[in-house]
């Protein structure tokens, strides 16, 4: 590939083997290079295919608006996050996170401290992403000598969660977190138990709730389900089923949706497993 335009020391414009324009990112990939030089393939970290859409135009705009160091930080954080999460985040993370980091650093330098209202929930529900956020703060401090607080780790974690959920808007992620929190509160009050957040059953239930809440927000719940299994679960796990009825009432009241028979079954089984172990240990 031949360099067509250098955007900064770490980003350049070129064409792929099909003749399509692409943005190529990599540490020092443009350093001491000029238009017409060959691209060092071994330095490539990320490739973005250019087309007429909001993402690529916003990326090009962002590269001109924020310091190279902030974009470098974003790239390093995303690389680290991908390695920990063992999955590729949605490309929009390069836009949203770079923009946030740039804004956060500017705020810190001006003495503006922005509190994260969801910090407690983020630390509780998204432990892996929050741990990555804390590591990101160390990277930021190493690069800028600025010590940002835990609130920023929470914001970074939310960007990661958002990027794992097919690039949904941050507001949707916050709404999803609220649904998870509310359902857990219903279970806690129904049983009068303090749930063991370190247990495997809690982790499984939390994962189920996260995807369940996403379906609620996308209005993907339906009334399908096997009648026989539904009736068996209702008779076998009466207390857990009663708890799920309360969850159903909550969803009807707040989101205008009812649980499907399948979801009744899944939630009842999860709640029974979770609370049975807690009951035995209390």
Secondary structure, 3 states (H helix, E strand, C coil): CECCEEEECCEEEEECCCCCEEEEECCCCCCCCCCCCECCHHHCCEEEECCCCHHHHHHHHHHHHCCHHHHHHHHHHHHHHHHHHCCCCCCCHHHHHHHHHHHHHHHHHCCCCCCCCCHHHHHHHCHHHHHHHHHHHHHHHHHHCCCCCHHHHHHHHHHHHHHHCCCCCHHHHHHHHHHHHHHHHHHHHHHCCCCCCCCHHHHHHHHHHHHHHHHHHCCCCCCCCCHHHHHHHHHHCHHHHHHHHHHHHHHHHHHCCCCCHHHHHHHHHHHHHHHHHHHHHC
